[in-house]
């Protein structure tokens, strides 16, 4: 069900949500967190799709803040979708006064395991998004703010970021990934994390497991290869430089989608972990037969689900961007 609420107020939205919960015979305070999404109209539906997927594991209230617009239409119905039913998209009478706030409330099949609230402030309200969101937060539940594409230069000073216990950015999908990440690094605070780091979780786990196997010979040098100017690759290299305290070289592979290989040089040979395609990796160690392991590229759904499991500050990420990054030169 999708309910449009043009020229409304947050108090009316809160009442509508409570009313819908009562009709469904469910409690509205059983969500494990509130996920705030700050995005634009172009990215909105994709971000909500990702949030709904993550919400299967983390039932949450999703509040999406979208820039000024008068468009309040429902998404185009898909075959078999609940929105294809005429009653699935309902207009609520806005009255006679304009409030500079349009809203949309989604329940049921259109909202995953929670509810979705889309706020479209106009004019001066765009500068006070925190006051719009606060009455709609789930009581006594953590708040996570996510910018799917272009984040503010300093998320901790942003109105929506200041109220969050965890702030998630994705510099890789910004218009200027390198410049965006440079600003995020210079303004970093302990509650910040970027999906560029989350994308290398599998690499870090596999490398740690491989190095922990005997013989426990010291690593002399490391080489990481992959897509040119790929932020996750540089973060992985910074982590290796910090943890192993050895020189780390970056090698660029034209046409690569992501990271293609990590090579750890020891006195007895080289441990190689190579991912020739986006599905599996091949691990080669001196004196052992190569092993193939499933290692697909991480999706945005995977990344968001992981970060929603971990609301506390990521201390390893903090060390990597404050100390390890500079080790790469």
Helices and strands as residue ranges (DSSP letters): E 2-5, H 10-24, E 33-39, H 41-55, E 60-66, G 82-84, G 86-88, E 89-91, E 101-106, G 108-110, E 115-121, G 123-127, H 129-134, E 142-146, G 155-157, H 159-162, E 166-169, G 171-173, H 177-186, E 192-194, H 195-198, H 201-211, E 221-226, H 231-244, E 247-252, E 259-266, E 269-274, E 280-284, E 291-294, H 300-309, H 315-319, I 320-324, H 325-327
